[in-house]
Amino acid sequence: MLLAELMAWIRAFGPYRWASHRLLNWGITGRTAVIGLPYLWLILFFLIPFIIVLKISVSDIRLGMPPYEPMVHWIEHQVVALQINFGNYAFLFKDALYRNAYMNSILVAAGSTVLCLLVGYPMAYGIARTSPSWRNLLLMMVMLPFWTSFLLRVYAWIGILKNNGLINNVLMAMGVIDEPIVMLQTDFAVYVGIVYSYLPFMVLPLYATLEKMDLTLLEAAADLGCHPTKAFMTITLPLSVPGIVAGSMLVFIPAVGEFVIPALLGGPDSLMIGRVLWEEFFHNRDWPVASAVAIAMLILLVGPIMILQYNQGRQAGAHR
């Protein structure tokens, strides 16, 4: 009884009531406060860091800490010079290292996205068409790798793909090969690591789309004598395009800037922009060029991000 009275007093006179009155006095309703919290989060943890990185990207490098020149020079509280250097961005286009890194990152991300689609579509289709009692179990198995560390999962592939690893030992024991196949520190290992790591991001959106599909359309096509393959190509595949687009963008966007997988599974020639960015920050300590690389990568991903948001907006509108 005493606890109930205490809770009632807190609700009536405590900080919640004080905060609500304060917000109303400022002209802020509860709806505005709820909507404003995500925007406040984005401003604090995206917009402000982005502005800081953008400022560094137009600065000049220097020996010291921080390793870049200030943009504004002050003397006695007066601005005496505003120094902006766009040469860092021009340097990205002039140096073949950065051009090749960007192109290779796009190609690897696109190839990995296609492989994830080829592997993930049958998985999502099978889960969506299985009995409801098995769906939760199968979905849990898809998401099970997320329960362990991403770094540990990548390290596990080192033990599987190395010369005396699991695959080579099994093949040699079966007499299929006479000497180990070089798989680690190759492009093949990079593709395997990316596909394995990002496959759930492809399966889950595809499953969400296929599971909501009206199966009576396939029944009607079968009654009209349509072959199952033709029914899949003309009904199922077009209706699953939103899931394909969403899954592809969720795989492609993070794969472009991937650093851990190429660094651990790829060879010295596995040139991706995430690895170049790390080298510029920590080895060369060229923060202005590294920031320019990061900004350019973000601009490169604006298109895929807009496609993903447009597709999600269409799906949300279709479900209303």
C-alpha positions as a Markdown table, in Angstrom:
| # | Residue | x | y | z |
|---|---|---|---|---|
| 1 | Met | 0.0 | 0.0 | 0.0 |
| 2 | Leu | 2.8 | 2.4 | 0.9 |
| 3 | Leu | 4.6 | 1.6 | -2.3 |
| 4 | Ala | 1.5 | 2.3 | -4.4 |
| 5 | Glu | 1.0 | 5.7 | -2.6 |
| 6 | Leu | 4.7 | 6.5 | -3.2 |
| 7 | Met | 4.3 | 5.8 | -7.0 |
| 8 | Ala | 1.2 | 7.8 | -7.2 |
| 9 | Trp | 3.0 | 10.8 | -5.5 |
| 10 | Ile | 5.9 | 10.5 | -8.0 |
| 11 | Arg | 3.5 | 10.5 | -10.9 |
| 12 | Ala | 1.6 | 13.5 | -9.5 |
| 13 | Phe | 4.4 | 15.7 | -8.2 |
| 14 | Gly | 7.6 | 14.0 | -9.4 |
| 15 | Pro | 10.0 | 14.6 | -12.2 |
| 16 | Tyr | 7.7 | 13.3 | -14.9 |
| 17 | Arg | 5.1 | 15.9 | -14.2 |
| 18 | Trp | 7.7 | 18.6 | -13.8 |
| 19 | Ala | 9.3 | 17.6 | -17.2 |
| 20 | Ser | 5.9 | 17.5 | -18.9 |
| 21 | His | 4.9 | 21.0 | -17.6 |
| 22 | Arg | 8.3 | 22.3 | -18.6 |
| 23 | Leu | 8.0 | 21.0 | -22.2 |
| 24 | Leu | 4.5 | 22.4 | -22.5 |
| 25 | Asn | 5.8 | 25.8 | -21.3 |
| 26 | Trp | 8.3 | 25.7 | -24.1 |
| 27 | Gly | 5.6 | 24.8 | -26.6 |
| 28 | Ile | 6.9 | 21.3 | -27.1 |
| 29 | Thr | 4.2 | 18.5 | -27.1 |
| 30 | Gly | 4.8 | 14.9 | -26.3 |
| 31 | Arg | 4.6 | 14.0 | -30.0 |
| 32 | Thr | 7.2 | 16.6 | -30.9 |
| 33 | Ala | 9.5 | 15.3 | -28.1 |
| 34 | Val | 9.2 | 11.7 | -29.3 |
| 35 | Ile | 9.9 | 12.7 | -32.9 |
| 36 | Gly | 12.7 | 15.0 | -31.9 |
| 37 | Leu | 14.7 | 12.4 | -30.0 |
| 38 | Pro | 15.8 | 10.4 | -33.2 |
| 39 | Tyr | 16.7 | 13.7 | -34.9 |
| 40 | Leu | 18.7 | 14.7 | -31.8 |
| 41 | Trp | 20.6 | 11.4 | -31.9 |
| 42 | Leu | 21.4 | 11.8 | -35.7 |
| 43 | Ile | 22.6 | 15.4 | -35.1 |
| 44 | Leu | 24.9 | 14.3 | -32.2 |
| 45 | Phe | 26.3 | 11.1 | -33.6 |
| 46 | Phe | 26.1 | 11.7 | -37.4 |
| 47 | Leu | 25.9 | 15.3 | -38.4 |
| 48 | Ile | 28.4 | 16.7 | -36.0 |
| 49 | Pro | 31.0 | 13.9 | -36.6 |
| 50 | Phe | 30.4 | 14.4 | -40.3 |
| 51 | Ile | 31.1 | 18.1 | -40.1 |
| 52 | Ile | 34.3 | 17.4 | -38.1 |
| 53 | Val | 35.5 | 14.9 | -40.7 |
| 54 | Leu | 34.6 | 17.4 | -43.5 |
| 55 | Lys | 36.6 | 20.1 | -41.8 |
| 56 | Ile | 39.6 | 17.9 | -41.5 |
| 57 | Ser | 39.3 | 16.8 | -45.2 |
| 58 | Val | 39.9 | 20.4 | -46.4 |
| 59 | Ser | 42.8 | 21.0 | -44.0 |
| 60 | Asp | 46.5 | 20.7 | -44.6 |
| 61 | Ile | 48.7 | 18.0 | -43.0 |
| 62 | Arg | 51.2 | 19.0 | -40.4 |
| 63 | Leu | 53.6 | 17.3 | -37.9 |
| 64 | Gly | 52.0 | 17.5 | -34.5 |
| 65 | Met | 48.9 | 16.7 | -32.6 |
| 66 | Pro | 46.4 | 17.0 | -34.2 |
| 67 | Pro | 48.1 | 16.2 | -37.4 |
| 68 | Tyr | 46.3 | 18.8 | -39.5 |
| 69 | Glu | 46.3 | 22.6 | -39.7 |
| 70 | Pro | 43.4 | 24.5 | -38.2 |
| 71 | Met | 41.0 | 25.9 | -40.8 |
| 72 | Val | 40.6 | 29.3 | -39.0 |
| 73 | His | 43.5 | 31.3 | -37.6 |
| 74 | Trp | 42.7 | 33.6 | -34.8 |
| 75 | Ile | 44.7 | 36.5 | -33.4 |
| 76 | Glu | 43.2 | 38.5 | -30.5 |
| 77 | His | 39.7 | 37.0 | -31.1 |
| 78 | Gln | 39.7 | 38.1 | -34.7 |
| 79 | Val | 39.7 | 35.9 | -37.8 |
| 80 | Val | 42.9 | 36.6 | -39.8 |
| 81 | Ala | 42.8 | 33.7 | -42.2 |
| 82 | Leu | 40.4 | 31.1 | -43.4 |
| 83 | Gln | 42.4 | 28.3 | -45.0 |
| 84 | Ile | 40.5 | 25.7 | -47.1 |
| 85 | Asn | 42.4 | 23.1 | -49.2 |
| 86 | Phe | 40.4 | 21.1 | -51.8 |
| 87 | Gly | 43.7 | 19.6 | -53.0 |
| 88 | Asn | 43.0 | 16.5 | -50.9 |
| 89 | Tyr | 40.0 | 15.6 | -53.1 |
| 90 | Ala | 41.9 | 16.4 | -56.3 |
| 91 | Phe | 44.7 | 14.1 | -55.0 |
| 92 | Leu | 42.1 | 11.2 | -54.9 |
| 93 | Phe | 41.4 | 11.5 | -58.6 |
| 94 | Lys | 45.1 | 12.0 | -59.6 |
| 95 | Asp | 46.5 | 9.0 | -57.7 |
| 96 | Ala | 45.7 | 5.6 | -59.3 |
| 97 | Leu | 45.9 | 3.9 | -55.8 |
| 98 | Tyr | 42.6 | 5.5 | -54.7 |
| 99 | Arg | 40.9 | 5.1 | -58.1 |
| 100 | Asn | 41.7 | 1.4 | -58.1 |
| 101 | Ala | 40.7 | 1.0 | -54.5 |
| 102 | Tyr | 37.3 | 2.6 | -55.2 |
| 103 | Met | 36.7 | 0.5 | -58.3 |
| 104 | Asn | 37.8 | -2.7 | -56.7 |
| 105 | Ser | 35.6 | -2.1 | -53.7 |
| 106 | Ile | 32.6 | -1.5 | -55.9 |
| 107 | Leu | 33.3 | -4.7 | -57.9 |
| 108 | Val | 33.9 | -6.8 | -54.9 |
| 109 | Ala | 30.8 | -5.5 | -53.2 |
| 110 | Ala | 28.7 | -6.0 | -56.4 |
| 111 | Gly | 30.0 | -9.5 | -56.9 |
| 112 | Ser | 29.4 | -10.4 | -53.2 |
| 113 | Thr | 25.8 | -9.0 | -53.5 |
| 114 | Val | 25.1 | -11.2 | -56.5 |
| 115 | Leu | 26.5 | -14.2 | -54.8 |
| 116 | Cys | 24.4 | -13.5 | -51.6 |
| 117 | Leu | 21.3 | -13.2 | -53.8 |
| 118 | Leu | 22.0 | -16.5 | -55.6 |
| 119 | Val | 22.5 | -18.2 | -52.3 |
| 120 | Gly | 20.0 | -16.3 | -50.2 |
| 121 | Tyr | 17.0 | -16.4 | -52.5 |
| 122 | Pro | 16.5 | -20.2 | -52.4 |
| 123 | Met | 17.0 | -20.1 | -48.6 |
| 124 | Ala | 14.4 | -17.3 | -48.1 |
| 125 | Tyr | 12.0 | -19.0 | -50.6 |
| 126 | Gly | 12.3 | -22.4 | -48.7 |
| 127 | Ile | 11.8 | -20.8 | -45.3 |
| 128 | Ala | 8.7 | -18.8 | -46.6 |
| 129 | Arg | 7.2 | -22.0 | -48.1 |
| 130 | Thr | 7.8 | -24.3 | -45.1 |
| 131 | Ser | 5.3 | -25.0 | -42.4 |
| 132 | Pro | 4.8 | -22.3 | -39.8 |
| 133 | Ser | 6.1 | -24.5 | -37.0 |
| 134 | Trp | 9.5 | -24.7 | -38.7 |
| 135 | Arg | 9.9 | -21.1 | -39.8 |
| 136 | Asn | 11.0 | -19.7 | -36.4 |
| 137 | Leu | 13.6 | -22.5 | -36.1 |
| 138 | Leu | 15.0 | -21.9 | -39.6 |
| 139 | Leu | 15.0 | -18.1 | -39.1 |
| 140 | Met | 16.9 | -18.6 | -35.8 |
| 141 | Met | 19.5 | -20.7 | -37.7 |
| 142 | Val | 19.9 | -17.9 | -40.2 |
| 143 | Met | 20.5 | -15.3 | -37.4 |
| 144 | Leu | 22.5 | -17.6 | -35.2 |
| 145 | Pro | 25.9 | -16.3 | -36.5 |
| 146 | Phe | 25.0 | -12.8 | -35.1 |
| 147 | Trp | 25.2 | -14.3 | -31.6 |
| 148 | Thr | 28.9 | -14.6 | -31.9 |
| 149 | Ser | 31.6 | -12.0 | -32.5 |
| 150 | Phe | 32.1 | -10.9 | -36.1 |
| 151 | Leu | 35.8 | -11.0 | -35.7 |
| 152 | Leu | 35.8 | -14.5 | -34.3 |
| 153 | Arg | 33.7 | -15.7 | -37.2 |
| 154 | Val | 36.2 | -14.2 | -39.7 |
| 155 | Tyr | 39.1 | -15.8 | -37.8 |
| 156 | Ala | 37.3 | -19.2 | -38.0 |
| 157 | Trp | 37.5 | -19.0 | -41.8 |
| 158 | Ile | 41.3 | -18.7 | -41.5 |
| 159 | Gly | 41.3 | -22.1 | -39.9 |
| 160 | Ile | 39.0 | -23.5 | -42.6 |
| 161 | Leu | 40.7 | -22.1 | -45.6 |
| 162 | Lys | 44.4 | -22.3 | -44.8 |
| 163 | Asn | 46.7 | -24.8 | -46.4 |
| 164 | Asn | 46.5 | -27.2 | -43.5 |
| 165 | Gly | 42.9 | -26.3 | -42.7 |
| 166 | Leu | 39.7 | -28.3 | -42.6 |
| 167 | Ile | 38.9 | -28.2 | -46.3 |
| 168 | Asn | 42.4 | -29.1 | -47.5 |
| 169 | Asn | 42.8 | -31.9 | -44.9 |
| 170 | Val | 39.4 | -33.4 | -45.8 |
| 171 | Leu | 40.1 | -33.3 | -49.6 |
| 172 | Met | 43.6 | -34.8 | -49.1 |
| 173 | Ala | 42.3 | -37.6 | -46.8 |
| 174 | Met | 39.7 | -38.4 | -49.5 |
| 175 | Gly | 42.4 | -38.5 | -52.2 |
| 176 | Val | 40.7 | -35.8 | -54.2 |
| 177 | Ile | 43.9 | -33.6 | -54.2 |
| 178 | Asp | 47.6 | -34.4 | -53.7 |
| 179 | Glu | 48.7 | -31.0 | -52.4 |
| 180 | Pro | 46.9 | -28.2 | -50.6 |
| 181 | Ile | 44.9 | -25.7 | -52.6 |
| 182 | Val | 45.8 | -22.1 | -51.9 |
| 183 | Met | 42.6 | -20.5 | -50.8 |
| 184 | Leu | 43.6 | -18.2 | -47.9 |
| 185 | Gln | 44.8 | -14.7 | -48.8 |
| 186 | Thr | 43.1 | -14.7 | -52.2 |
| 187 | Asp | 40.1 | -13.0 | -53.7 |
| 188 | Phe | 38.2 | -16.2 | -53.3 |
| 189 | Ala | 38.6 | -16.0 | -49.5 |
| 190 | Val | 37.4 | -12.4 | -49.5 |
| 191 | Tyr | 34.3 | -13.3 | -51.4 |
| 192 | Val | 33.6 | -16.3 | -49.1 |
| 193 | Gly | 34.0 | -14.1 | -46.0 |
| 194 | Ile | 31.8 | -11.3 | -47.2 |
| 195 | Val | 29.1 | -13.7 | -48.5 |
| 196 | Tyr | 29.1 | -15.6 | -45.2 |
| 197 | Ser | 29.0 | -12.5 | -43.1 |
| 198 | Tyr | 26.3 | -10.6 | -44.9 |
| 199 | Leu | 24.1 | -13.4 | -46.1 |
| 200 | Pro | 21.5 | -12.9 | -43.3 |
| 201 | Phe | 21.0 | -9.3 | -44.5 |
| 202 | Met | 19.9 | -10.7 | -47.9 |
| 203 | Val | 17.8 | -13.6 | -46.5 |
| 204 | Leu | 15.7 | -11.7 | -44.0 |
| 205 | Pro | 14.3 | -9.0 | -46.4 |
| 206 | Leu | 13.6 | -11.6 | -49.0 |
| 207 | Tyr | 11.8 | -13.8 | -46.5 |
| 208 | Ala | 9.7 | -10.8 | -45.3 |
| 209 | Thr | 8.6 | -10.2 | -48.9 |
| 210 | Leu | 8.0 | -13.8 | -49.9 |
| 211 | Glu | 6.2 | -14.7 | -46.8 |
| 212 | Lys | 3.5 | -12.0 | -47.4 |
| 213 | Met | 2.9 | -13.0 | -51.0 |
| 214 | Asp | -0.6 | -14.2 | -51.9 |
| 215 | Leu | -0.3 | -17.9 | -52.8 |
| 216 | Thr | -3.7 | -17.9 | -54.5 |
| 217 | Leu | -2.0 | -16.3 | -57.5 |
| 218 | Leu | 0.2 | -19.4 | -58.0 |
| 219 | Glu | -2.9 | -21.6 | -57.5 |
| 220 | Ala | -4.7 | -19.7 | -60.2 |
| 221 | Ala | -1.7 | -19.9 | -62.5 |
| 222 | Ala | -1.6 | -23.7 | -62.0 |
| 223 | Asp | -5.3 | -24.0 | -62.7 |
| 224 | Leu | -4.8 | -22.2 | -66.0 |
| 225 | Gly | -2.1 | -24.7 | -67.0 |
| 226 | Cys | 1.0 | -22.4 | -66.3 |
| 227 | His | 4.2 | -24.4 | -65.7 |
| 228 | Pro | 5.7 | -23.9 | -62.2 |
| 229 | Thr | 8.9 | -22.4 | -63.7 |
| 230 | Lys | 7.0 | -19.9 | -65.8 |
| 231 | Ala | 4.7 | -19.1 | -62.8 |
| 232 | Phe | 7.8 | -18.4 | -60.7 |
| 233 | Met | 9.3 | -16.1 | -63.3 |
| 234 | Thr | 6.1 | -14.2 | -64.0 |
| 235 | Ile | 4.6 | -14.0 | -60.5 |
| 236 | Thr | 6.9 | -14.9 | -57.7 |
| 237 | Leu | 10.1 | -13.1 | -59.0 |
| 238 | Pro | 8.4 | -9.8 | -59.9 |
| 239 | Leu | 6.6 | -9.7 | -56.6 |
| 240 | Ser | 9.8 | -10.3 | -54.7 |
| 241 | Val | 11.7 | -7.4 | -56.3 |
| 242 | Pro | 11.3 | -5.1 | -53.2 |
| 243 | Gly | 12.9 | -7.7 | -51.1 |
| 244 | Ile | 15.7 | -8.2 | -53.7 |
| 245 | Val | 16.4 | -4.5 | -53.8 |
| 246 | Ala | 16.3 | -4.1 | -50.0 |
| 247 | Gly | 18.6 | -7.1 | -49.4 |
| 248 | Ser | 21.0 | -6.1 | -52.2 |
| 249 | Met | 21.4 | -2.6 | -50.7 |
| 250 | Leu | 21.9 | -4.0 | -47.2 |
| 251 | Val | 24.7 | -6.2 | -48.5 |
| 252 | Phe | 26.3 | -3.8 | -51.0 |
| 253 | Ile | 26.5 | -0.7 | -48.7 |
| 254 | Pro | 28.5 | -2.2 | -45.9 |
| 255 | Ala | 30.5 | -4.4 | -48.2 |
| 256 | Val | 32.0 | -1.4 | -50.1 |
| 257 | Gly | 33.7 | -0.1 | -46.9 |
| 258 | Glu | 34.6 | -3.5 | -45.5 |
| 259 | Phe | 38.0 | -3.6 | -43.8 |
| 260 | Val | 38.3 | -6.6 | -41.5 |
| 261 | Ile | 37.6 | -9.4 | -44.1 |
| 262 | Pro | 40.1 | -8.2 | -46.7 |
| 263 | Ala | 42.7 | -7.5 | -44.1 |
| 264 | Leu | 42.4 | -11.0 | -42.5 |
| 265 | Leu | 41.4 | -13.2 | -45.5 |
| 266 | Gly | 42.7 | -11.3 | -48.4 |
| 267 | Gly | 46.3 | -11.0 | -49.7 |
| 268 | Pro | 48.5 | -7.9 | -50.0 |
| 269 | Asp | 46.9 | -7.1 | -53.3 |
| 270 | Ser | 43.3 | -7.1 | -52.0 |
| 271 | Leu | 43.0 | -3.4 | -52.4 |
| 272 | Met | 39.7 | -2.1 | -50.9 |
| 273 | Ile | 38.9 | 1.4 | -49.8 |
| 274 | Gly | 38.4 | 0.5 | -46.2 |
| 275 | Arg | 41.9 | -0.9 | -46.0 |
| 276 | Val | 43.3 | 2.2 | -47.7 |
| 277 | Leu | 41.4 | 4.4 | -45.3 |
| 278 | Trp | 42.9 | 2.6 | -42.3 |
| 279 | Glu | 46.4 | 2.9 | -43.8 |
| 280 | Glu | 46.1 | 6.6 | -44.3 |
| 281 | Phe | 44.8 | 7.2 | -40.7 |
| 282 | Phe | 47.1 | 5.0 | -38.7 |
| 283 | His | 50.2 | 4.3 | -40.8 |
| 284 | Asn | 50.7 | 7.5 | -42.8 |
| 285 | Arg | 48.9 | 9.7 | -40.3 |
| 286 | Asp | 47.6 | 11.8 | -43.2 |
| 287 | Trp | 44.3 | 12.7 | -41.6 |
| 288 | Pro | 43.2 | 15.2 | -44.3 |
| 289 | Val | 43.6 | 12.7 | -47.1 |
| 290 | Ala | 42.0 | 10.0 | -45.0 |
| 291 | Ser | 39.0 | 12.2 | -44.2 |
| 292 | Ala | 38.7 | 13.1 | -47.9 |
| 293 | Val | 38.6 | 9.3 | -48.7 |
| 294 | Ala | 35.9 | 8.8 | -46.1 |
| 295 | Ile | 33.8 | 11.7 | -47.4 |
| 296 | Ala | 34.2 | 10.5 | -51.0 |
| 297 | Met | 33.1 | 7.0 | -49.9 |
| 298 | Leu | 30.1 | 8.4 | -48.2 |
| 299 | Ile | 29.1 | 10.4 | -51.4 |
| 300 | Leu | 29.6 | 7.1 | -53.4 |
| 301 | Leu | 27.1 | 5.4 | -51.1 |
| 302 | Val | 24.5 | 8.2 | -51.2 |
| 303 | Gly | 22.9 | 6.6 | -54.3 |
| 304 | Pro | 22.4 | 3.1 | -52.9 |
| 305 | Ile | 21.2 | 4.6 | -49.6 |
| 306 | Met | 18.6 | 6.7 | -51.4 |
| 307 | Ile | 17.5 | 3.6 | -53.4 |
| 308 | Leu | 17.1 | 1.7 | -50.2 |
| 309 | Gln | 15.1 | 4.4 | -48.5 |
| 310 | Tyr | 12.8 | 4.8 | -51.6 |
| 311 | Asn | 12.2 | 1.1 | -51.7 |
| 312 | Gln | 11.4 | 1.0 | -48.0 |
| 313 | Gly | 9.0 | 4.0 | -48.4 |
| 314 | Arg | 7.2 | 2.2 | -51.2 |
| 315 | Gln | 6.9 | -1.0 | -49.1 |
| 316 | Ala | 5.5 | 1.0 | -46.2 |
| 317 | Gly | 3.0 | 2.7 | -48.4 |
| 318 | Ala | 1.9 | -0.5 | -50.0 |
| 319 | His | 1.2 | -2.1 | -46.5 |
| 320 | Arg | -1.1 | 0.8 | -45.4 |
